[in-house]
Amino acid sequence: MPARVRKARDKALVENAVRLVYQRIYAPLRDRRFFTLAELNETISELTEDHNNRPFSRLAHSRRELFE
């Protein structure tokens, strides 16, 4: 979800979330070659699952557990 307009305190949270997603999902795909869109989507799905199931560094919960 994007940061609210004229609410600077939201911006850092959103930018940090984008940075984490880039590091954990987009960056591992950088040196790989995909021949079908389905293969790319499957890999992105697996990396997203790993990201959502990884526990927070300061909490004992994962994103998946907080969502459910």
Secondary structure as the mmCIF struct_conf table of DSSP 4:
data_model
#
loop_
_struct_conf.conf_type_id
_struct_conf.id
_struct_conf.beg_label_comp_id
_struct_conf.beg_label_asym_id
_struct_conf.beg_label_seq_id
_struct_conf.end_label_comp_id
_struct_conf.end_label_asym_id
_struct_conf.end_label_seq_id
HELX_LH_PP_P HELX_LH_PP_P1 PRO A 2 ARG A 4
TURN_TY1_P TURN_TY1_P1 VAL A 5 ARG A 6
HELX_RH_AL_P HELX_RH_AL_P1 ALA A 8 VAL A 21
HELX_RH_PI_P HELX_RH_PI_P1 TYR A 22 TYR A 26
HELX_RH_3T_P HELX_RH_3T_P1 ALA A 27 LEU A 29
TURN_TY1_P TURN_TY1_P2 ARG A 30 ASP A 31
BEND BEND1 PHE A 35 THR A 36
HELX_RH_AL_P HELX_RH_AL_P2 LEU A 37 ASN A 53
BEND BEND2 ARG A 54 ARG A 54
STRN STRN1 PRO A 55 PRO A 55
HELX_LH_PP_P HELX_LH_PP_P2 PHE A 56 PHE A 56
BEND BEND3 SER A 57 ALA A 60
STRN STRN2 SER A 62 SER A 62
HELX_RH_AL_P HELX_RH_AL_P3 ARG A 63 PHE A 67
#
